[in-house]
Amino acid sequence: MSGSTRTMGMLTAGALVAVTAYTVALGSNGWLWFGWVILGLITIGMAATRET
């Protein structure tokens, strides 16, 4: 895994923790979860298309 893909993966994991904490503290926000799903798809796409 390249450095940028690894960084994107860590950002996605951190965003999941943040969105989950927000949901627990203040209630669910669909836009936050939608944004996290898009971020996850971008991360998966980066991992799938990385150069070997």
N, C-alpha and C positions, 0 to 999 in steps of 0.2 A: 504494500500500500504506500503510495507516495505521500509526501509531507502534507500537501494541500488536502488530499482526501482524508488523511488522518485528522487534520485540524477541523475539517468540515464534520467529520464523525463526532468529534468531541463537542463541537458547537451544537450539533443536533441533540446529543445526549444531555448537555447542559440546558438546552431549551426545553427538553422534555421535563426535566426536574423543575424548572421555573414555571412552566405551564401547569404542572401538577400541583405545585405549591400554591399557585394563584387560585386554582380551582378549589383546593381544600380550604383556603383562607376566605375567599370572597365569592365563591360560586363559579359555576361553569360559564365560559365565554366561548361560543362556537367559533368566532374568528381566530382566537388564539390557537385552538386545536386545528383549524383549517390551515393556518400558517405553519404549524408544526408538521402537519402531514406533507405540505408542499416542500418544506425544508428537508424532510426525510426522503422524499422522492428524488430531490436534486442530489442528495448525498448518495443514494443508491445508484443513480445514473452516473455520477462521477466515479464510483467504485467499479461499475460495470464497463465503463469505457476507458479506464486508465490504460496507458501504454505500458507494454511489458518489455 
